[in-house]
Amino acid sequence: MSALSHLRMLTRYSTWANTLMFDVLATLPSEQVNAVRVTLFGSMVNTLNHSLVIDKIWQAHLQGRAHGFTKRITDSVPALADLRSAQAELDAWFVQYADGLDPVTEAQVVNFEFVDGGNGAMTRGDILLHIVNHKTYHRGVVADMLYQAGSKPPVMDLPVFLRDTSPAG
């Protein structure tokens, strides 16, 4: 499988895993998904809100425009339904973006400034890989919070995605 094929598969995997996570969170009382817990971003919703903010920042870098964020989280916590809708829209954008890359564009270096200062440079392909990996990490944090809340997180492993979404699966 080529690097581009992997990126296309991984953006679809991320969309699939986000959908599963939001499906589970939608079944819980609002008090549970917004409960303040001992974690960096304080709650399930705000942890996923952070992921969305980071996605928006990287989308702006890929588009060569300013993102307007001065930190990696918003001042207010969005409603779960609003967050889910915004993430689904952005996930679809990343899938479409990955589908539109060719080998030359995938290897192009994007220069950017980190939100907390300092310059960075990554290829477009590496940015997409980071976006997928970053969300995987934070979904894992939310999965732990689900266990703390007495709920079971969805199974979001890559092999399950490949099994459940392959034409032969």
Stockholm file with secondary structure:
# STOCKHOLM 1.0

chainA/1-169         MSALSHLRMLTRYSTWANTLMFDVLATLPSEQVNAVRVTLFGSMVNTLNHSLVIDKIWQAHLQGRAHGFTKRITDSVPALADLRSAQAELDAWFVQYADGLDPVTEAQVVNFEFVDGGNGAMTRGDILLHIVNHKTYHRGVVADMLYQAGSKPPVMDLPVFLRDTSPAG
#=GR chainA/1-169 SS CCHHHHHHHHHHHHHHHHHHHHHHHHTSCHHHHTCCCSSTTSSHHHHHHHHHHHHHHHHHHHHTSCCCCSSSSCSSCCCHHHHHHHHHHHHHHHHHHHHHCCHHHHTCEEEEECTTSCEEEEEHHHHHHHHHHHHHHHHHHHHHHHHHTTCCCCCCCHHHHHHHHSTTC
#=GC SS_cons         CCHHHHHHHHHHHHHHHHHHHHHHHHTSCHHHHTCCCSSTTSSHHHHHHHHHHHHHHHHHHHHTSCCCCSSSSCSSCCCHHHHHHHHHHHHHHHHHHHHHCCHHHHTCEEEEECTTSCEEEEEHHHHHHHHHHHHHHHHHHHHHHHHHTTCCCCCCCHHHHHHHHSTTC
//
